[in-house]
Amino acid sequence: MFLLGTLVNGLLIIVGTILGRLLNRIPEQMKTTVMYGIGLSVMVLGLQMGLKSDNFLIVIISLVVGAVIGELLKLEDKLNDVGKWLESKVGSNGKGSISEGFVTATLIFVIGAMAIIGALDSGIRGDHDVLYTKSIIDGFTALILSTTLGIGVIFSAVPVILYEGTIALFATQINQIVPKVLMNQFIIEMTATGGIMIFAIGLNLIGLTKVKVANLLPGIIVVGIIVTLMYYIN
């Protein structure tokens, strides 16, 4: 079931929000320690994925070219601008904390590499590990956010399911069209390239870096181009 990871993600956001409302006084030190634990786990997952490459030169080239494209397009800044626009539009409708919680949580859960990479993994090969990891992160994040932003956080589960589910659905169609050998090679190198991005997310979560992971996302497309060219040239 290619939507399993997506549904689990939405469910844990709901559960996390409910628990957050029931336990609305979590010690700050506990929040910090939990986030460190999640960040370290994400780093290990990213490292495991990154080491799966058959040709690490593809990963390096894809990340470098992808980073250049991402920086030129200013993807991170544009995503932040969209978030500010949504907050200004919804925040002005007078619904108070519900709108604030919904918008803020949606931006956190949807804008990021793990949603895209995880949904692709789910749709292409039925591997939900990345989305399961993201689900745990989102569940704890929803718990923490709901203690300050209220019940509005729970409604962010809807756009998360729609967003990740759509990506997974298109990934399945791609798998039916692309030759199996080419798809297998793409999955290997995409997984490795995505693993580096996930490792960067882990570093960000524990506060060691502030990598603009969104600006690396074009690297996934570059992987597809390089692998396709190598497949047809050889």
URFEN-V454941 format. One record per backbone hydrogen bond with DSSP energy under -1.0 kcal/mol. CO is the residue of the C=O (numbers start at 1). NH is the residue of the N-H. If there is no record, write none. Layout:
co=CO nh=NH
co=CO nh=NH
This chain:
co=1 nh=4
co=3 nh=7
co=4 nh=8
co=5 nh=9
co=6 nh=10
co=7 nh=11
co=8 nh=12
co=9 nh=13
co=10 nh=14
co=11 nh=15
co=12 nh=16
co=13 nh=17
co=14 nh=18
co=15 nh=19
co=16 nh=20
co=17 nh=21
co=18 nh=22
co=19 nh=23
co=27 nh=31
co=28 nh=32
co=29 nh=33
co=30 nh=34
co=31 nh=35
co=32 nh=36
co=33 nh=37
co=34 nh=38
co=35 nh=39
co=36 nh=40
co=37 nh=41
co=38 nh=42
co=39 nh=43
co=40 nh=44
co=41 nh=45
co=42 nh=46
co=43 nh=47
co=44 nh=48
co=45 nh=49
co=46 nh=50
co=47 nh=51
co=49 nh=52
co=55 nh=58
co=56 nh=60
co=57 nh=61
co=58 nh=62
co=59 nh=63
co=60 nh=64
co=61 nh=65
co=62 nh=66
co=63 nh=67
co=64 nh=68
co=65 nh=69
co=66 nh=70
co=67 nh=71
co=68 nh=72
co=69 nh=73
co=70 nh=75
co=74 nh=78
co=75 nh=79
co=76 nh=80
co=77 nh=81
co=78 nh=82
co=79 nh=83
co=80 nh=84
co=81 nh=85
co=82 nh=86
co=83 nh=87
co=84 nh=88
co=85 nh=89
co=86 nh=90
co=87 nh=91
co=90 nh=93
co=95 nh=98
co=96 nh=100
co=97 nh=101
co=98 nh=102
co=99 nh=103
co=100 nh=104
co=101 nh=105
co=102 nh=106
co=103 nh=107
co=104 nh=108
co=105 nh=109
co=106 nh=110
co=107 nh=111
co=110 nh=112
co=113 nh=117
co=114 nh=118
co=115 nh=119
co=116 nh=120
co=117 nh=121
co=118 nh=122
co=119 nh=123
co=120 nh=124
co=121 nh=125
co=121 nh=127
co=122 nh=126
co=128 nh=132
co=129 nh=133
co=130 nh=134
co=131 nh=135
co=132 nh=136
co=133 nh=137
co=134 nh=138
co=135 nh=139
co=136 nh=140
co=137 nh=141
co=138 nh=142
co=139 nh=143
co=140 nh=144
co=141 nh=145
co=142 nh=146
co=145 nh=148
co=145 nh=149
co=150 nh=153
co=151 nh=154
co=152 nh=155
co=153 nh=156
co=154 nh=157
co=155 nh=158
co=156 nh=160
co=157 nh=161
co=158 nh=162
co=159 nh=163
co=160 nh=164
co=161 nh=165
co=162 nh=166
co=163 nh=167
co=164 nh=168
co=165 nh=169
co=166 nh=170
co=167 nh=171
co=168 nh=172
co=169 nh=173
co=170 nh=174
co=171 nh=175
co=174 nh=178
co=179 nh=183
co=180 nh=184
co=181 nh=185
co=182 nh=186
co=183 nh=187
co=184 nh=188
co=185 nh=189
co=186 nh=190
co=187 nh=191
co=188 nh=192
co=189 nh=193
co=190 nh=194
co=191 nh=195
co=192 nh=196
co=193 nh=197
co=194 nh=198
co=195 nh=199
co=196 nh=200
co=197 nh=201
co=198 nh=202
co=199 nh=203
co=200 nh=204
co=201 nh=205
co=202 nh=206
co=203 nh=208
co=204 nh=207
co=211 nh=213
co=212 nh=215
co=213 nh=216
co=216 nh=219
co=217 nh=220
co=218 nh=222
co=219 nh=223
co=220 nh=224
co=221 nh=225
co=222 nh=226
co=223 nh=227
co=224 nh=228
co=225 nh=229
co=226 nh=230
co=227 nh=231
co=228 nh=232
co=229 nh=233
co=230 nh=234
